[in-house]
Amino acid sequence: MSKEIHNQSKELEALLKALRLPAFTRYYREFAGRAEKEKIDHIGYLYELCQIEVREKQERRTERLISESKLPIGKTLDNYDFSRQPNLSRSLMNELSEGSLLDRCENILFFGLPGTGKSHLAAGLGREWCQRRRRVLFAKSAALVQDLLVAKRDLKLNDYIKELDRFEVVVIDDISYNPQTREETDVLFTFLSERYERRSVVVTSNLAFSGWNSIFKDPMTTLAAIDRLVHHATVIELEGPSIRAEEAEQRRKASKKRDK
């Protein structure tokens, strides 16, 4: 390589880095050699480089969205055992995973006994949405309430709720958590009210709506909260025994066999 070409390459790489084109920087030499060998014209050469640049940018953005979402690791729709829920349509879950409901600011509500897979399904949908470049936040109900309460005490509740608006959907896991004070109830209700018809929520709960008085403390607030959640929502009820309990029993039996 002549000194002139070497200098041009260095300047080109500096320009590509300045333009934030890391894939171009890594592959332009390799692609140029292949283009020359396979007689690919300059349009085809640039097209292939652009394809890989866009693909890698999308992958990096997806990784950032998944990290930001705080989704539990390993919970996907692909590794959920749908055979345990014969009344749950996989095609429905695939349709929900496409994310058009987020554009319509609709909600999803999962109900069922502990261990039936509510959190798994909610997290699996969240991961699918991240892969479609949607902004998702996964939060335990108790932790979310405490964060809202701290914001209220610091006179920053409205600012915090606006900050959460950047997430197209907030997954509130285990809303059967019982707030201990009216102040906790109020911040949760305020959060749900502010998102109504503006952003989506996904809720998982061990409690049927008939038991939500224990969350919101009085019938009117309970009715208002349910009304806002259900108005534009897909409600999914899960049945059957606890997956965790069955897995624990299987481990116990396997251990007993090994000890014999």
N, C-alpha and C positions, 0 to 999 in steps of 0.2 A: 504494500500500500504506500503510495507516494505521500510525502509530507503534506501536500496540499489537500489530498483526499482525507488524510488523517485529521487535519484541522477542521475540514468541513464536517466530518463525522462528529467531532467533539462539539462543534457549534450547533449542529443539528440536535444532538442529544440534550444540550442545554436548553434549546428552544422547546423541545418536546416536554422536558421536565417543567419548564415555565408554564406551558400550556396544560400541565397535569395530564399527560398522556403516557402513563407508565407502560402500557402494553405496546404502544408504538415504539418506545425506547428499547424494550426488551426484544422485540421481534422484527424490527425493520430490516436488519441485516439478513436474518434467516429467510424472511419472506422475499427479500430482494433476490437472494440466490436461487430460491425455488422459482420465482417468477421468470428469471433469466433462463433457467433450465427448461421450464415447461412452456416458455414463450407466452407468458401472461402479460397483457399490456398494462400500462400504468394505471388505468382505471380499475382493472381487476385487482391489481396489487394493493391500491388504496382501499378498495372495497373490503378485501380480506382483513386488512389491518383495522379498519373501522369496526368490522364485525366483532373481532376479538376484544377491542377496546370497550365497546358497548357492553359486551357480555361480562367482562370482568368488572366494570363499573356497577352493573346490576347485581353481581354476586357480592361485591363489597357492601353495597347499600343494604342488601338483604341481611348480611351478617350484622351490620350495625343496628338494623331494625330489630332483629331477634335479640341482640344483646340489650338494647334499650327497653325491650318489652318486659323483661324479667320473667319470661315464661319458664315454667319448670322444664328441666332437661329431660329429653327422652319421651315426652308425651306427644305422639303424633296420631293422626287418623289412621295411618297405615298399620300401626302396631296396636290399635284398639281391637278387642275381640268382639266383633259385631254379632257373633253367634250367641252371645249372652243376652242380647236384646233383640229377639226376633221381631218385635213390633217397631223397631227403629230402622227406618229406611236409609240404607247407605247412599242411595241416590239423593235423598234430601240433604244429607250431610255434604255431599259433593256440591250440590247446588248452593248451600249456604257458604261453603268454602270459597266460592267464586267472588264473594264480597259485594255483590250489587246491593245487598240490604244495607251496607254501610253508606252507600250513596243516598239511600232513602231514610237514613237515620232510624232504622228499625232495630229492635232488640231480640235477644234470644234468652229464654229462661229454661234452665235445666232443673228438674225436681226429681228427687229419689232418695232412698235410704242411704246412709253412709256406705261407701265402698262399691256403689253401683257404676262408677265411672264418670260421674258428672264433671269433675275437675279435669279428667283426662280428655274428654271430648271438647270442653271449652278451651283447653290449652292447645289441642290439636287444631281446632279452627283458628286460633290465634296465630299459630305457626304458619298455616296455609295463607292467612292474610298477609303476614310479614313477607312471605315469598312472592306475594303479588304487590309488594311495595306499599303496604298499608301500615299506618302507625298504630301499634297496639300496646296497651299496658295491662299486665296481669297483676292483680293485687288481692291479698287476703282481705276480707271484709274488715276484720278487727284492725289490721294495720292501716287500711285506708281511712277508717273512722278516726284513728289516733292522729294521722297526718292532717286530716281536715280540722280536728280539734285544736291542734297546735297552731295551725294557720289562723284559726278564729281568735285564739288567745293573743296572737301577735298582731291582730287587726289586719290580717292579710288573706282572709278567707276568699274574697272575690278574686284576688290576684292568683291564688293557688288554683281555684276552679278554672280560671282562664288559662292557666298553664296546662291544666289537664285537657283543655279543649284541643290542644295540638294532637292529641291521640284520637283517631277516628273511632276507636272503640276501647272502652275500659272493661276488662273482665273482672267482676267482683265475685271472688270465690268464697263460698260458704257464708252467705248472708244470714244464715240461721244464728250467727253470733248475736248475742243479746247485749245491746248497749246498756250500760249500768246507770247512766244519767240521762235526763231530758236533753241536756246540751249535746250529748253524743247522738241522740236520736235526731235532733234538729239539724246537725251538720250533714248527716247522711241523707235526710230528706231534702235539704237544700241542694246537695250535689245532684241527686236524682232529678229534682225539678229543673235545675239549670240545664241538664243535658236533654231534657224532654224535647223531642222533635228537632234537636240541633245536632246531637251526636248519638252514637249507639252505645248500649251497654249489653254485656252478657252477664247473667246472674246464675250462680249455682246455689241451691238451697236444699237442706234436708227437711225443711218445713213446708207443708202445703200452705196456701194462702190463708187458710182458716186459722193457722197458728201464728200469723204475722203480727197479731196484737202484742205478742211478747217482744217484738223488735221495736215497733213504733209507739207502743205504750197506750195509745188511745185510738178508738175506732175511726175517728175522722181522719187522722193523719195516716193511719193504716190504709184506709180506703183510697185516699188521695195518692199515696205512693203506689199502690197496686194499679190504680187506674192509669197512671202515667207509664208504668212499665208495660202493661198489657196492651195498651192502645194500638201500638204498632209492634207486635211481637210474635215470634214463633215459640210456642210452648212445647217442651219435650219432657215427657215423664219416663223415667227409667225404672225398671222393675227388677226383682230378683234379689238373691242374697249378696252379701258383701264379697267382692273379688279379693280383698285383702284377707278377710277371714278364711276364705277357701284356700288361698295360697299358704297361709300360716298353718292350716290343718294338713295340707299336703307336705309341708316341710316337717311337721311334727311326725307324720307317719313315716316319711323317708328316714328321719333320724332314728326312729324306733326300730326300723328294719336293720339299719346299719349297726345298732347296738346289740342286736341278737347274735 
